């Protein structure tokens, strides 16, 4: 990835690669970008992604336990859940049931 693009843009580039029906975590993205301690900043990028013209599948980014901690930033309280369920993700409340099975780790899936 070019060094002259912003951290948020780097996050968006990774998030755009998350396959349909899979999820990753804020921390996994931060580790992939070489900034393991910046998972909160990845969350800020996901919140800011709603202001972008191009679609960023931010609903596919959850916390390290598979909880929908960012759900309040999707315009409606159930929007994030609905988007995930439309991709076949199974949820109970705010928790992804099959989190380990559908977890997408960019450090494993992508060439660094």
N, C-alpha and C positions, 0 to 999 in steps of 0.2 A: 504494500500500500504506500502511496507517495507520502513522504514526510511532511509535506506542506499543507495537508488537509487537516481540518479541525478534528478534535477527539470525537465530537458528536457525529461528524460525517463518517468517521471510521466505524463507529458503533452502528450507524445506519447501514453501512455496506455489509457488515456481518449479519445484521438482523434480516436483511433482504435475502440472505442465503438460507435461512431456516426453512426446511421443507414443510409443506402443507401437512398438518396433522402431527407435527413435532413441536417441542418446546425446548427452550434453554433457559439459563439463569443469568441474572445480572453479573454474578461473579464469574461465570464461565466466559462471558464476553470480555470482561475485564482481563482475565488471565490470558485469553487469546491475544489481546492487544498489548500484552506485556506490562499491564498496570494492575496487577492482582488486587491491590487495595482500593481500587476505584469503582467498586460495584455500585455504590451510591450515585456516582457520577453517571454511570450507565443508566440508572433509573431516571436521572434528570434528563438525559438524552431521550429516553422513551417518552417522558412527559412532554418534552418540546417537540417530539416527532408529529404530534397532532396538529401542529401549526404549518407543517410542510405541505407543499402542493402534491408531491408524489406520495403514493401509499407506502408506508412503512408498517410491516406486520408486527407492531408492538405488542399485540395480544399474545404473541408466542414467547414473550419474555416474562418469566415469573421468578419468585424467590427460590433460594436453594432447596427449599422443602416442597416445592410445587404449589405454593400458595399464591393466589391472585392478589398480591399486595398492591398492584397498580390499578386495580379495577375502578377506582374513583376518578381516574383521568380519562375515561372513555365516553364521557357525555351522558351515559346512563349507567345506573348501578349494576345492571346485568349484561351490559354490552360485551365486555371482555369474555364473560362466561359463554354468551351466545355465539360469539365468533369462534371460540375454541370448540364448542360442541358441534358447530356446523362443519368442523374439520374432523370430527370423530373422536375428539378428546373427551374422556369420561371424567366427570367431576361430581363430587359430593360437597355441596356448599361451595366454599372457596378453595377446595383442595383437589388437585388432580389425582385421581385414583391410581392410574397406571403410570405415574411419573417416571419411574426408573426405566420402563420399557420404551417410552417415547422421548426420553431426554436426548437432546442433540448437543454434543460437546464440540464446539468449533476447533478445539485443540486436537481432537481426534479426527474429525470429519474433514477439516480443511488443511491444506498445506500451509505452513507458516512461512 
